Amino acid sequence: MLWLSHTPDGVRIRYKKVRDDNGEEVEFSDIAKTYESEDGEMIILTKEDLASLPVEQSHEIEVTEFAPADQVDPVVFDNAYFLEPASRSNRAYVLMREALESTDRLAICTFTLRNRTRLCALRVYTDILMLQTLLWPDEIRPALLEGLDKEAKVRPQEVKMAASLIETMTADFEPEKYEDDYQNQLKELIEAKAAGGEAFTVEEREEASDDEDDDDEDSGSEKKSTAKKSSLSSAKKTPAKKTAAKKAPAKKAAAKKESGTRSTASTSIAEKSPAKKTPAKRSA
């Protein structure tokens, strides 16, 4: 398990909730939400106040409509939950599953979770009903990219050659054949340091650096099949984070991954801790 620590001696660093005026630590049970009105009045909302909201009293998933699956853009998908029948009889569950699969539809639903009304899609995943929460429209950042202010001109021959390359690399998607290189190398680094050694030699690090330089030099070549890494901006509006596009390994042994979806005890979606998709155990 990884945690934040002070560099000299590894003593764990913890975050504390403190008062803004005097720095006094506050227990979580004594924390409430506060709303400031337009005239500056502070309105304190306790957990009991929030629990009294009518929407908090219902734990049911309400189906509002059925939409064609291809009309829901994957960019709005957020967290996923497995659903199982809430009663001993699974007849209604199986009926919903078979109907959705045969019509290629998603059931658009709403429910309440963590003091928020959630928009979601009920869909079929293998033989299970999966509840996929959806981002609200205002949670998706507008696609305003400075790099596309002036689009480059491409020739039809270039498009044809690029399409030909795509065809030669087309294959069925098999996530099992990909590995999380960072987690594998992190595990190797931890094991090496625990044994008092060094995980990666200077030669290996220099070789990896040389490979990246070669990719940069050959990124304009039409024969180069590996895409150059580029900076990506998250589509989610809050928070806006930047990540780097990861280069998938071409030839590596298949690594089994645990499901990254969250499981629920019933259709009332009693949430469990998320399992993460990594060959090695992760922690925050």
C-alpha positions in Angstrom: 0.0 0.0 0.0 1.3 3.5 -0.9 0.8 6.6 1.2 2.2 10.1 1.4 5.2 10.4 3.7 7.9 12.8 4.9 10.9 12.1 2.7 13.7 11.9 5.4 12.2 9.1 7.5 9.0 7.9 5.8 6.6 9.1 8.6 3.1 9.2 7.2 1.5 12.5 6.3 -2.1 12.9 7.2 -4.7 15.5 6.2 -6.7 17.1 9.0 -9.8 19.2 9.0 -9.2 22.4 10.9 -11.1 25.6 11.6 -10.2 28.5 9.3 -10.0 31.0 12.2 -7.8 29.3 14.8 -6.5 26.1 13.2 -8.3 23.8 15.7 -8.9 20.3 14.5 -12.6 19.4 13.9 -14.2 15.9 14.1 -15.9 14.8 10.9 -19.2 14.3 12.9 -19.2 18.0 13.7 -18.9 19.1 10.1 -21.9 20.5 8.2 -22.6 22.2 4.9 -23.1 26.0 4.8 -24.9 28.1 2.3 -24.3 31.8 2.0 -27.3 33.7 0.8 -27.2 36.8 -1.4 -27.4 39.1 1.6 -24.5 37.3 3.3 -26.5 35.2 5.8 -24.8 31.9 6.6 -27.3 29.0 6.5 -26.0 25.8 8.1 -27.3 22.5 6.7 -26.8 19.5 9.0 -26.8 15.9 7.9 -30.3 15.6 9.4 -31.5 18.5 7.3 -30.1 16.9 4.1 -31.6 13.5 5.0 -35.1 15.2 5.3 -35.2 16.0 1.6 -37.9 14.0 -0.1 -35.5 12.7 -2.7 -33.4 11.2 0.0 -36.2 9.0 1.2 -36.4 7.0 -2.1 -33.7 4.5 -2.9 -35.4 3.3 -6.1 -34.1 3.6 -9.6 -36.7 5.3 -11.7 -36.7 4.5 -15.5 -37.9 7.6 -17.4 -37.4 6.4 -21.0 -35.6 4.0 -23.4 -33.1 5.4 -25.8 -31.2 3.8 -28.7 -27.7 2.8 -27.5 -25.9 4.7 -30.3 -27.5 8.0 -29.2 -25.6 8.0 -25.9 -22.1 9.2 -26.5 -19.5 7.4 -24.4 -18.0 10.7 -23.3 -20.9 11.1 -20.8 -20.3 7.7 -19.1 -19.0 7.9 -15.6 -19.0 5.2 -12.9 -20.4 1.7 -13.4 -22.3 -0.5 -10.9 -23.4 -4.2 -11.2 -27.0 -4.7 -10.3 -28.6 -7.9 -8.9 -32.2 -8.7 -8.2 -33.5 -7.1 -4.9 -35.9 -10.1 -4.3 -35.6 -13.8 -4.5 -37.5 -13.9 -7.8 -35.3 -12.7 -10.7 -38.0 -12.9 -13.3 -38.4 -9.1 -13.7 -34.6 -8.8 -13.8 -34.2 -11.3 -16.6 -37.1 -9.8 -18.5 -35.5 -6.3 -18.4 -32.1 -7.8 -19.5 -33.5 -9.7 -22.4 -35.7 -6.8 -23.6 -32.8 -4.3 -23.5 -30.5 -6.7 -25.4 -33.0 -7.6 -28.1 -34.0 -3.9 -28.8 -30.4 -2.5 -28.5 -31.7 0.1 -26.1 -30.5 1.8 -22.9 -32.9 2.5 -20.1 -32.4 6.1 -19.0 -32.9 6.4 -15.2 -32.5 8.7 -12.3 -31.7 7.9 -8.6 -30.1 9.5 -5.6 -26.6 8.8 -4.4 -24.4 10.8 -2.0 -26.9 13.7 -1.8 -27.1 14.1 -5.5 -29.6 13.2 -8.2 -27.8 11.0 -10.7 -28.7 10.6 -14.3 -27.8 7.0 -15.5 -28.2 4.4 -18.2 -29.2 0.8 -17.4 -27.6 -1.5 -19.9 -26.6 -5.1 -20.4 -23.0 -6.2 -19.7 -22.5 -9.9 -20.5 -25.4 -11.4 -18.6 -25.6 -8.7 -16.0 -27.6 -5.5 -15.8 -25.2 -2.6 -15.3 -26.0 0.9 -14.1 -23.8 3.5 -15.7 -23.9 7.0 -14.2 -23.9 9.8 -16.8 -22.3 13.2 -16.6 -24.7 16.1 -16.7 -24.3 18.3 -19.8 -22.8 21.1 -17.7 -20.1 18.7 -16.4 -18.6 18.3 -19.8 -16.1 20.9 -20.9 -16.7 22.6 -24.3 -14.2 21.4 -26.9 -12.4 24.6 -27.6 -8.8 23.7 -28.7 -6.3 26.4 -29.7 -4.5 23.9 -31.8 -7.4 23.6 -34.2 -8.0 27.3 -34.7 -6.3 26.8 -38.1 -6.9 23.4 -39.6 -4.0 21.9 -41.6 -4.6 21.0 -45.3 -4.3 17.3 -46.1 -4.2 15.7 -49.5 -6.6 12.9 -50.5 -3.6 10.6 -51.1 -2.5 11.1 -47.4 -6.0 10.3 -46.2 -6.0 7.2 -48.4 -2.6 6.0 -47.1 -3.6 6.7 -43.5 -6.8 4.7 -44.0 -4.8 1.9 -45.5 -2.5 1.8 -42.5 -5.6 1.7 -40.2 -6.9 -1.3 -42.1 -3.7 -3.2 -41.7 -3.7 -2.6 -37.9 -7.4 -3.4 -37.4 -8.2 -6.1 -34.9 -10.8 -7.1 -32.4 -10.3 -5.3 -29.1 -8.9 -7.6 -26.5 -8.1 -5.7 -23.3 -6.4 -8.8 -21.7 -3.4 -8.4 -24.0 -2.5 -5.0 -22.6 -0.7 -4.3 -19.4 -0.3 -1.4 -17.0 3.4 -0.8 -17.5 3.6 1.9 -14.8 2.1 -0.4 -12.1 4.3 -3.3 -13.2 7.4 -1.2 -13.0 6.3 0.4 -9.8 6.0 -3.1 -8.2 9.4 -4.0 -9.5 10.9 -0.8 -8.1 9.4 -1.4 -4.6 10.6 -5.1 -4.6 14.1 -4.0 -5.6 14.3 -1.3 -3.0 13.0 -3.6 -0.3 15.8 -6.0 -1.2 18.4 -3.2 -1.1 19.0 -3.2 -4.9 18.1 -1.1 -7.9 15.2 -2.0 -10.2 16.3 -0.4 -13.4 19.9 0.1 -14.6 21.1 3.3 -16.1 21.3 1.5 -19.5 17.7 0.5 -19.3 16.6 4.1 -18.5 18.7 5.5 -21.3 17.3 2.9 -23.7 13.8 3.9 -22.8 14.7 7.6 -23.3 16.3 6.8 -26.7 13.1 5.0 -27.8 11.0 8.1 -27.0 13.5 10.3 -29.0 13.2 7.9 -31.9 9.4 8.2 -31.8 9.6 12.0 -31.9 12.0 11.9 -34.9 9.9 9.4 -36.8 6.4 10.7 -35.9 6.0 12.3 -39.3 6.8 9.2 -41.2 3.9 7.5 -43.0 5.4 4.1 -42.3 5.6 4.7 -38.5 2.8 2.8 -36.7 3.4 4.1 -33.2 1.6 7.3 -32.4 3.5 10.2 -30.9 2.5 11.0 -27.3 0.5 14.2 -27.0 -1.0 16.2 -24.2 -4.7 15.6 -23.6 -7.2 17.7 -21.7 -10.0 16.0 -19.7 -13.5 16.3 -21.1 -14.9 16.6 -17.6 -15.5 20.2 -16.7 -14.8 19.6 -12.9 -12.1 19.1 -12.3 -10.1 19.9 -15.4 -7.0 17.7 -15.4 -4.3 17.1 -18.0 -2.9 13.6 -18.7 -0.6 12.1 -21.3 -1.8 9.6 -23.9 -0.3 6.2 -23.1 1.5 4.2 -25.8 0.2 0.6 -25.7 2.8 -2.2 -25.8 2.8 -4.1 -29.1 4.1 -7.5 -27.9 3.6 -8.4 -24.3 2.2 -11.4 -22.5 -1.5 -11.2 -21.6 -2.2 -10.0 -18.1 -5.5 -10.7 -16.4 -7.2 -7.7 -14.9 -9.8 -7.4 -12.2 -13.1 -5.7 -13.1 -13.1 -2.0 -12.5 -16.8 -1.8 -12.0 -18.4 -1.4 -8.6 -20.6 -4.0 -7.2 -23.9 -3.5 -5.5 -25.9 -5.7 -3.1 -29.2 -4.9 -4.7 -31.0 -2.5 -7.1 -31.0 -0.1 -4.2 -27.3 0.3 -5.2 -25.6 -0.1 -1.8 -22.2 1.0 -2.9 -19.0 -0.9 -2.2 -15.4 0.3 -2.5 -14.3 0.4 -6.2 -12.0 -2.4 -7.5 -9.3 -1.0 -9.8 -8.1 -2.4 -13.1 -4.5 -3.3 -12.5 -2.4 -6.4 -12.5 -0.9 -5.4 -9.2 -2.7 -4.0 -6.2 -3.2 -0.3 -6.2 -3.9 2.2 -3.5 -4.5 5.8 -3.3 
